Amino acid sequence: MKIQYLFFEGCPNAKESHNNLLEALKELNIDTEVEIINVKDLETAQKTKFLGSPSVYVDGIDIYNLSYPSDISYSCRTYNINGKITGILPKEFILERLKTILDK
């Protein structure tokens, strides 16, 4: 399993989302290295198919959309999770999505 955490410097939601990802992996006993990608420019955004900061990809699948990214967005990312708009990926959401991906 390849897990990538993508963000850019200055994103106010990056650190908490990253910590939530690490906690979720620990809770699920997933012992794999997370590749941390600091998207510094538009070229890197295009190369990584960056959907905004922060993003988590598992084997290339975006955990929010549960699909492979086709567009790019070099901006802060927001999520609609249970009717609440947030820029932080909650640990519970990450847990749910990792379980969904692992069950495929």
C-alpha positions in Angstrom: 0.0 0.0 0.0 1.4 3.4 -1.0 0.1 6.3 1.0 0.9 9.9 0.0 0.2 13.0 2.0 0.2 16.1 -0.1 0.2 19.7 1.2 1.8 23.1 0.7 3.6 25.3 3.2 1.3 27.8 4.9 -1.8 25.6 4.7 -3.5 26.1 8.1 -5.1 22.6 7.9 -2.0 20.6 6.9 -0.5 19.7 10.3 -3.8 18.6 12.0 -4.8 16.6 8.9 -1.4 14.9 8.8 -1.6 14.0 12.5 -5.1 12.6 12.0 -3.8 10.4 9.2 -1.0 9.1 11.3 -3.4 8.4 14.2 -5.8 6.6 11.9 -3.0 4.4 10.4 -1.9 3.5 14.0 -5.4 2.7 15.1 -5.8 0.3 12.1 -2.4 -1.2 12.7 -1.2 -0.2 9.2 2.5 0.0 9.4 3.5 1.7 6.1 5.6 4.7 5.5 3.6 7.8 4.4 5.3 9.7 1.6 5.0 13.4 2.4 4.9 15.6 -0.6 5.3 19.4 -0.2 3.7 20.8 -3.4 5.9 23.8 -3.9 4.8 25.0 -7.3 2.3 24.4 -10.2 4.7 22.0 -11.9 4.7 19.7 -8.9 0.9 20.1 -8.6 0.6 18.9 -12.2 3.0 16.0 -11.7 1.3 14.8 -8.6 -2.3 15.5 -9.7 -2.7 17.7 -6.6 -6.3 18.4 -5.6 -5.4 21.0 -3.0 -3.9 21.2 0.5 -4.2 18.8 2.3 -4.8 15.7 0.2 -4.3 12.0 1.0 -3.9 9.4 -1.8 -3.8 5.6 -1.2 -2.4 3.7 -4.2 -3.2 6.8 -6.2 -6.8 7.1 -5.1 -7.9 10.3 -3.4 -9.5 9.3 -0.1 -12.2 12.0 -0.3 -13.5 11.3 -3.8 -12.5 7.6 -3.8 -11.2 8.0 -7.3 -8.0 8.8 -9.2 -7.4 12.5 -9.5 -7.9 13.8 -13.0 -7.8 17.6 -12.5 -5.5 19.7 -10.4 -6.0 22.5 -7.9 -3.2 24.5 -6.4 -5.2 25.9 -3.5 -6.5 25.2 -0.1 -8.9 22.3 -0.1 -12.2 22.1 1.7 -14.3 19.0 2.4 -18.0 18.5 3.0 -18.1 15.9 5.7 -21.5 15.0 7.1 -22.9 18.4 6.0 -20.0 20.3 7.6 -17.5 22.3 5.5 -14.0 21.9 6.8 -10.4 22.1 5.6 -9.2 19.4 8.1 -9.6 15.7 7.3 -11.0 14.3 10.6 -9.5 11.1 11.9 -12.9 9.3 11.9 -13.3 10.2 8.2 -9.8 8.9 7.3 -10.5 5.7 9.3 -13.7 5.1 7.4 -12.1 5.8 4.0 -9.1 3.6 4.7 -11.4 0.7 5.7 -13.4 1.2 2.4 -10.2 1.2 0.3 -8.8 -1.9 2.2 -12.0 -3.8 1.6 -11.8 -3.4 -2.2 
